[in-house]
């Protein structure tokens, strides 16, 4: 299992090594990079007790221990001695802070996630915008990491991201890169996690061994893939929802199901209006509030010939994408089961929030997506209105 992820990381130029073992192996993993010297153990407030117990296992190091508070920056870490040669970070905030610290100090970093999330591991910049190195090692302990419902919802977005690339490829002729295959693999692993949880006896209260590792592998593959294709419209949709303050798992779950329903509605029931012209200027001004002048480059006003050609492609590819939308629907249904089985909550968004964010996301990416096709073709969903407000997303 780890070999797939390790190969993907190496092919993407990442130095990170992955270990799917108990967190008690942190001293051995750190020792494989730096055998002795001064070492920092950094913990989130929520993981402080576990990290403090872990500190005692670093017998070959002089250990410094610190807790990264919710409102604290990483700058306080630079009061540590200049010759701290390694760090072990336990928890998301600590991993982000330690990446910044280790990048500037040239120290090695072992990251131990406390949740099923890979965003803080691969984010290319610190909160202040400084480029940071990826961890030298990631030690994932499935019996320690929480947040499987959130992780499953976020991992499931890989299928949606891959569909973005497929649709843009057909309508714009853009080539698929290595990130596309990683997204497909990530989506496949996410569904396998769902199958494992679904077969586990409810009365046992236990998960099958390895399901958490597979979920984390799916999340890592997604993040690595997004380094190659970061400007996906579905990614923008998810970020817009997460900016509203709702839990990330609920945002990802809502994004998957709503976008899937819009996708199906467009290719099953959509009818282009040949002479419809949207208010591109107003849409660009609205998008510019989020991405600045880049918005005016994202929204390209097509000529009449380009609109007619897109309408022809739409009709020629309708059956293909309708079948793909049906497969995406089955994918979303499998994830829905595992999401709720793991304790996920039903997303609650204000009326129209999903529709508004979905429409805006199309203008935050240069790719031709479902939202962009609705915009450029004036596509009417015959059952559900011009913008699919009743497109049938089931939470």
C-alpha positions in Angstrom: 0.0 0.0 0.0 2.7 2.5 1.0 4.6 1.6 -2.2 2.0 3.3 -4.4 2.1 6.5 -2.4 5.9 6.4 -2.2 6.2 6.1 -5.9 3.8 8.9 -6.6 5.8 11.2 -4.2 9.1 10.4 -5.8 7.7 10.9 -9.4 6.5 14.3 -8.2 9.9 15.3 -6.9 9.0 15.0 -3.2 11.5 13.7 -0.7 9.0 12.6 1.9 9.1 9.0 3.1 5.8 7.4 4.4 5.5 5.0 7.4 2.2 3.4 8.3 3.2 2.3 11.8 2.4 3.2 15.4 3.4 6.6 16.6 5.7 4.9 19.1 8.1 4.3 16.2 8.8 8.0 15.9 12.2 7.8 17.6 13.3 5.1 15.2 12.1 7.0 12.2 13.8 10.2 13.4 17.0 8.3 14.1 17.1 7.1 10.5 17.6 10.7 9.4 19.6 12.2 12.4 21.1 9.6 14.8 21.6 12.0 17.7 21.7 15.6 18.8 19.1 18.2 19.7 15.5 17.4 18.8 12.2 19.3 19.1 8.9 17.6 19.9 6.1 19.9 19.0 2.5 19.3 19.8 -0.9 20.8 19.3 -2.8 21.6 22.5 -5.1 18.6 21.8 -2.2 16.2 21.3 0.1 17.5 24.1 -0.4 14.4 26.4 0.4 11.9 23.7 3.4 13.9 22.5 4.7 14.3 26.0 4.6 10.5 26.5 6.4 10.1 23.1 9.2 12.5 24.3 10.5 9.8 26.7 11.3 7.4 23.8 13.9 9.7 22.3 16.8 8.4 24.4 19.5 9.3 22.0 18.5 12.9 21.7 18.5 16.0 23.9 14.8 16.8 23.6 13.0 20.2 23.7 9.3 20.1 24.1 6.8 22.8 23.0 3.0 23.2 22.5 1.7 25.1 19.5 -1.3 27.1 20.6 -4.2 27.9 18.4 -3.4 31.6 18.1 0.4 31.3 18.2 2.8 31.8 15.3 5.8 29.6 14.5 8.1 32.6 15.3 8.4 31.6 18.9 10.2 28.4 17.9 13.3 30.4 16.8 14.2 31.0 20.4 15.4 27.4 20.5 19.1 26.7 20.0 20.5 27.1 16.5 21.7 23.5 16.4 18.3 21.7 16.8 18.8 19.2 14.0 15.4 17.5 13.9 11.7 18.0 14.9 8.8 15.6 15.5 5.4 17.4 15.1 2.2 15.8 16.4 -0.9 17.4 15.0 -1.9 19.7 12.1 -0.9 23.1 13.6 2.4 21.7 14.9 3.2 20.2 11.5 2.5 23.5 9.7 4.7 25.4 12.3 7.4 22.8 12.3 7.6 22.9 8.4 8.3 26.6 8.6 10.9 26.2 11.4 12.7 23.2 9.8 12.8 24.9 6.4 14.6 28.0 7.8 16.8 26.0 10.2 17.6 23.2 7.7 16.4 20.6 10.2 14.7 17.2 9.5 11.0 16.8 10.2 8.9 13.8 11.1 5.2 14.6 10.9 2.6 12.6 12.8 -0.9 13.6 11.8 -3.6 13.6 14.5 -6.4 13.6 11.9 -7.1 11.9 8.6 -5.9 15.0 6.6 -2.9 15.6 4.3 -3.5 19.3 3.6 -1.0 20.6 6.2 1.6 18.1 5.0 1.8 19.2 1.4 0.7 22.9 1.5 3.5 24.6 -0.4 3.5 27.8 1.7 3.3 28.8 5.4 0.4 30.9 6.7 2.6 33.9 6.0 3.1 32.9 2.4 6.7 31.7 2.8 7.7 28.6 0.7 8.2 25.6 3.0 9.7 22.2 2.5 7.6 19.0 2.8 8.3 16.8 5.8 11.2 14.3 5.5 8.9 11.6 6.9 5.2 11.1 7.7 4.3 8.6 10.3 0.7 7.7 10.2 -0.9 5.8 13.0 -4.5 4.8 12.1 -5.3 4.0 15.7 -4.3 7.6 16.7 -5.6 9.8 13.8 -9.2 11.0 14.1 -11.6 12.6 11.7 -12.4 9.7 9.3 -15.8 11.2 8.3 -14.1 14.4 7.2 -11.3 12.5 5.6 -13.6 10.3 3.6 -15.6 13.3 2.3 -12.5 15.2 1.3 -10.9 12.1 -0.4 -14.1 11.6 -2.4 -13.6 15.0 -4.0 -10.8 13.4 -6.1 -13.4 11.9 -8.4 -15.0 15.3 -8.9 -11.6 16.9 -9.6 -10.9 14.2 -12.2 -14.2 14.9 -13.9 -13.2 18.6 -14.1 -10.1 17.6 -16.1 -12.1 15.2 -18.3 -14.7 17.8 -19.2 -12.1 20.5 -19.9 -10.1 18.1 -22.0 -13.1 17.3 -24.3 -14.2 21.0 -24.7 -10.9 22.7 -24.8 -8.5 20.0 -26.0 -6.3 20.4 -23.0 -4.0 17.4 -22.3 -4.2 15.4 -19.0 -1.1 15.3 -16.9 0.2 12.9 -14.2 -2.1 14.6 -11.6 -5.2 13.2 -13.4 -4.1 9.5 -12.9 -3.3 10.2 -9.2 -6.8 11.7 -8.7 -8.4 8.6 -10.3 -6.3 6.4 -8.0 -7.1 8.5 -5.0 -10.9 8.3 -5.8 -10.6 4.5 -6.1 -8.9 4.2 -2.7 -11.6 6.4 -1.1 -14.3 4.1 -2.3 -12.4 1.0 -1.1 -12.4 2.6 2.4 -16.2 2.8 2.1 -16.5 -0.8 1.1 -14.3 -1.9 4.1 -16.4 0.2 6.6 -19.6 -1.0 5.0 -18.8 -4.7 5.6 -17.6 -4.2 9.2 -20.1 -5.6 11.7 -21.9 -2.7 13.4 -22.0 -4.3 16.8 -18.3 -4.8 16.9 -17.5 -1.1 17.1 -14.2 -1.7 15.4 -13.0 -0.8 11.9 -11.1 -3.2 9.7 -7.3 -2.8 10.0 -5.8 -0.8 7.3 -9.0 1.2 6.4 -7.5 4.4 8.0 -4.2 3.9 6.2 -6.0 3.5 2.9 -8.0 6.7 3.5 -4.8 8.6 4.4 -3.1 7.3 1.3 -6.0 8.5 -0.8 -5.8 12.0 0.8 -2.0 12.2 0.2 -2.4 11.2 -3.5 -5.0 13.9 -3.9 -2.8 16.6 -2.4 0.2 15.5 -4.5 -2.0 15.6 -7.6 -3.3 19.1 -6.8 0.3 20.4 -6.9 0.2 19.7 -10.7 -3.4 21.0 -11.2 -4.3 23.5 -8.5 -6.9 25.6 -10.3 -9.7 23.2 -10.6 -13.2 24.7 -10.5 -14.5 22.0 -8.1 -11.6 22.8 -5.8 -12.7 26.5 -5.9 -16.2 25.4 -5.1 -15.0 23.5 -2.0 -12.9 26.4 -0.9 -15.8 28.8 -1.2 -17.9 26.6 1.0 -15.2 26.1 3.6 -14.8 29.9 3.7 -18.3 30.1 5.1 -17.1 28.7 8.4 -18.7 25.2 8.3 -16.7 22.1 9.2 -14.5 20.9 6.4 -16.1 17.5 6.2 -19.5 19.0 5.8 -18.2 21.4 3.1 -16.6 18.5 1.2 -19.7 16.3 1.5 -22.0 19.1 0.3 -19.6 20.0 -2.6 -19.5 16.4 -3.8 -23.2 15.8 -3.8 -24.3 19.2 -5.1 -21.7 19.3 -7.9 -22.6 15.7 -8.9 -26.3 16.6 -9.1 -25.5 19.6 -11.3 -23.3 17.5 -13.5 -26.0 14.9 -14.0 -28.7 17.6 -14.6 -26.6 19.3 -17.3 -25.8 16.3 -19.4 -29.0 14.4 -18.9 -31.5 17.3 -19.3 -29.5 20.4 -20.4 -30.5 22.3 -23.6 -28.1 25.0 -24.9 -29.6 28.4 -25.9 -27.7 29.3 -29.0 -28.1 33.1 -28.7 -27.9 33.5 -24.9 -25.2 35.9 -23.7 -24.4 36.0 -20.0 -23.2 39.2 -18.2 -19.5 38.3 -18.4 -18.4 41.7 -17.1 -20.5 41.4 -14.0 -19.3 37.9 -13.4 -15.6 38.9 -13.8 -16.0 41.8 -11.4 -17.5 39.4 -8.8 -14.7 36.9 -9.3 -12.1 39.6 -9.0 -13.2 40.2 -5.4 -11.6 36.8 -4.7 -8.7 36.4 -7.1 -8.0 39.9 -8.3 -7.2 40.7 -12.0 -6.7 37.0 -12.7 -10.5 36.7 -13.0 -10.5 38.7 -16.2 -8.2 36.1 -17.7 -10.2 33.2 -16.4 -13.4 34.3 -18.1 -12.9 34.2 -21.8 -15.8 35.5 -23.9 -16.3 33.0 -26.7 -17.1 34.0 -30.2 -20.3 33.0 -31.9 -18.4 30.3 -33.8 -16.9 29.0 -30.6 -20.3 28.9 -28.9 -21.8 26.9 -31.8 -18.8 24.5 -31.8 -19.2 24.0 -28.0 -22.9 23.3 -28.5 -22.0 20.6 -31.1 -19.4 19.0 -28.8 -22.0 19.1 -26.0 -24.5 17.1 -28.0 -21.8 14.7 -29.3 -20.5 14.0 -25.8 -23.8 14.1 -23.9 -24.2 10.3 -23.5 -20.5 9.9 -22.5 -20.8 12.4 -19.7 -24.2 11.3 -18.6 -22.8 7.9 -18.0 -19.8 9.4 -16.2 -22.2 11.5 -14.1 -24.1 8.2 -13.2 -20.8 6.6 -12.1 -20.0 9.7 -10.0 -23.4 9.4 -8.4 -22.7 5.8 -7.4 -19.3 7.0 -6.0 -21.0 9.7 -4.0 -23.6 7.2 -2.6 -20.8 4.9 -1.4 -19.1 7.9 0.3 -22.4 9.0 1.8 -22.7 5.7 3.6 -19.2 5.7 5.1 -19.5 9.4 5.9 -22.5 8.9 8.1 -21.2 5.5 9.5 -18.1 7.4 10.8 -20.3 10.0 12.5 -20.4 12.8 9.8 -23.1 15.5 10.2 -25.6 16.6 7.6 -24.4 19.8 5.9 -26.5 22.9 6.6 -26.1 25.8 4.3 -28.3 28.9 3.8 -30.8 28.8 1.0 -29.0 29.5 -2.3 -25.5 29.3 -0.8 -24.6 26.2 -2.7 -25.9 27.5 -6.0 -24.1 30.9 -5.6 -20.8 29.3 -4.7 -21.0 26.8 -7.6 -21.7 29.5 -10.1 -18.9 31.7 -8.8 -16.4 28.8 -8.8 -16.7 28.5 -12.6 -15.3 32.0 -12.8 -12.4 31.3 -10.5 -10.8 28.8 -12.8 -9.8 29.0 -16.5 -11.1 25.5 -17.1 -14.3 24.6 -18.9 -16.3 23.0 -16.2 -20.0 22.2 -15.7 -20.5 25.7 -14.3 -18.6 27.3 -17.2 -20.6 25.3 -19.8 -23.9 26.4 -18.1 -22.6 30.0 -18.3 -21.3 30.0 -21.9 -24.1 27.8 -23.4 -26.9 29.3 -21.3 -27.8 25.7 -20.6 -31.3 25.2 -19.2 -31.9 22.1 -17.0 -35.3 21.1 -18.2 -36.2 19.6 -14.8 -34.9 22.1 -12.2 -34.6 25.5 -13.8 -31.9 27.4 -15.6 -29.3 26.9 -12.8 -30.4 23.6 -11.5 -31.5 24.9 -8.1 -33.6 21.8 -7.8 -31.0 19.4 -9.2 -31.6 16.7 -6.6 -28.5 16.8 -4.4 -29.2 14.4 -1.5 -27.5 14.9 1.8 
